Amino acid sequence: MKIGNLIKGIFHERPNRFTVVFECRGHWDRAHLRDPGRLRELLLPGTDLLLRPALNTAKRKTKYDVIAVRSEGIWVLINSGFHSDLAQELIESNLISEFEGYQVEKREYTYGKSRLDFLLTRPEGCMLLEVKGCTLVEDGHAKFPDAPTERGKRHLEELIKAKSQGLNSVVLFIIPREDAEVFSPNWEMDPQFSETLQHAQEQGVHVIAYSFQTTNKNNRLTLDPKKRIKVKIKN
């Protein structure tokens, strides 16, 4: 995946969940942040950002979207709008055995009381896939979530239900940074989500984590699948 037409800025503050204040070439402005996480370890004053001018500003309060942040020498994607596209790249790449033979039937598929990211199909049957973006990595250990997520827990419950009804079910954690070696649920931050993820795995829901290498050249951010990483669920 390539994301172009980017500019560099310097992060100043996050006055609310969806807005950041940044500086670019002496000019101060605001940008939309599409990421529900707290990102406290990433959004530090003075940190470099990659931003993209918004395509349609007529109904917006901001003219830019935050795309990535520089952390520990690497660019980290912090725009959840790209997670499904990255997942589809993995589905179509044949890198993950669980997706072999599947095609994307529908994105944003309603199942039960939730809207899951993908309905996949192949002659043998269907698969439901939910995608979560994970940006929190500490000493090679990726953890999700970085803030409590009742919605994420509900998605897992739907996947457990689907599995009990004979549908293959997968939750895929996209880690848009290259320094992760192992993935775990964040037990300290959200024990209820973590317990539900453990239960989901015990019920046969596949839990997959995959990292991406990110590079920035000539104002174009490129994300390439790097590797599947080990999943360690139990606390």
N, C-alpha and C positions, 0 to 999 in steps of 0.2 A: 504494500500500500504506500502511495505517495501523497503527501499533503503539501500543496504548493501555495505560492503567493503569500508568504509569511513575512512578518516583520519581527524584529527583536525589541523587547521592552524590559523594564526593570520593575519588579513587583514592589509595591509600597504597602498596601493594606487590603484587607477583605472586609468591607463594611457590612456585608450581609452574605448569605449563603451563595448567592448567584452573581455577585459582583466583585471585581477586583479593581483597585486603583493602580495604575502603572505610569511610568515615565518613559518617553521615547524621544531622544534627541532634544531634551529640554522642554518637551511638551507633556503635560499631564492629561490623562484621559481615563475613562472607565471602560471595562470590557465585561462581557457576559462569561460566567464560569459554569460550564455544564458538567458538574461533578458533585454528587451528593455527599461525598466524604468530607471529613474535617481537614485532611491534608496538612496538618500542623507541622509535620516533619519536612514538608516540601515547600510550603509557601512562607518563606522567611524574608523579611525586609532586605532588599538589595539583591534578591535572587533574579537570575535571568529568566525571561519568559519568551515563548514564541506565540504570536497572535496572528489571526487572519482577519482581514476586513470582512465585515458582514455582507452577505449578498443582497439583502433587502433591509434597509434601515427605516423604512417608512413607518412601521409599527413597533419600532424598538426604541429603547432609551439609550442603548449603547451601539457604537459603530464597529466594535471588534468582538471576536470570540477568542478566548484563551484556548490554545492548543496543547502546549507542553511547557514544562518547567525544567530548569537545569538543576540537577542534584547529584552531588558526589561525582562530578565529571561526566554524567550521562544525561540525555534528555528523557524525560518521563512524560508520556501522554496523559493528560488530565482532562480529556474531553470524552465523556461517555458516549457521545454520538457516533463514535467510530468503532465501538466494541463489537457490534453485530457484523460490521463489514470485515473486521479482523477474524471473527469466528467463521464467517462464510469462506474466507480465504483458506482457513484450516480444513473446513469440510471438503472443499474442492481440491485440496492439495494431496490427499491420500497419505498425509503424514500421521494421522491418528486412526488406528485400526478400528475403533468403535464406530467411526463414520464411514467405513468402507462400503461402497455400493449405494449410499444414501444421496438423495438430491433434495434441494430446498423446495418444499412444496408451498410453504407460506411463511412469511415473517410476521411477527406480532400476532401470534395465534391465540385466540381466546380458548381457555380450557378451565372449566370450573368457574371460580370467581376471580381468576387471574388472567393476565395476558402474558404468555410466555414468548420468548424470543423467536423460536423456530419450531415449525412442524416439518420433519424430514420424512421422506418416503423411499421405499425400495420394494421390489416385488414381494419380499417376505413379510413386510409390515411397516409400521410407522414408528417414529421416534420423536419424543418431545425434548427440546433442548433449551435450557435457560443459561444465559451468559452473564457473568459478573466480572467487572473490572477490578483488579487489585493493584493498588499503587504502593501500599505500605510494605517495605522490605527492610528488615533489620539484620545486618550481618548475614545476608544471604537467605534469610527466612521470610518468605512472603506470608502475610496474614490478612485475612478478610473476616469481618469488615473493620474499618477504622472508626465507625460510629454505629450505634445500635440500629438495626434494620428490621422492623416488623414486616415490611413488604418482602424482604428477602426470605424471611422465615416462611411466609405464606407461599412463596414460589416453591420452596422445597417441599412443603406439605402437599402441594398439587402434584409434584413429580412423584412423591411416594404413592399418592392415590392412583396416578396413571400407571405406575408399575404394578400395583395390585390388580389393575384391570387388564393387564397383559401388554401394555405399551412399553417399549424400551424408553428409558428416561436417563438424561444426562444433565449434569450441571458442569459447565465449563468456566474455569477461572482464567481470564485473560490477564496476563501480567505484562504491561507495556513497558518493560525495562529488562535489561539483560543480566542483572546481577542476582537473580533469584536462583536458589538451589533446591529449596524444599518449600512446600506450601502447607499451611495449617489454618484451620479456623481460629479466629481471635477470641479465645476463651475468656480472657479477662475483659475485653470490651463488650462482648455480646454472648453470654453463656447460653441463652435460649436459641439463638441462631446456630451456635456451635453444636449444641445437643441435637438439634433437628438435622444438621448435616451428618452427624455421626449416625443417627437413626436412618437417614436416607441411604447411606452407604450400606448399612446392615440389611436394608430391605431390597438391595439390588440396584439402586440408582448409581450409575457410574459417576465418579467425581474425578475430573481431569483438570490439570493445571498446565498451562503452556506459556512460556516467556517469549518476548519479542525483542530483537535488537533494534535500537533506534539510532539513526544517524541524521545529521542536519548538514546539508551542503547547498550553497547557493539559495538560501531561503526556501528549501524544500526538505520536509521531514519524511524520511523513509522508514517504514517498519517492516522488518522481515522476520518470519517465524524462526526462532532460535532452537528451542528444545522443549520437550515435555519434561516437567520436573516432578520429583517425588511428592506424593501426597501423604501427609501424616495427620490423621484426624483426631485420634484419641489424645486427651489432655495429659 
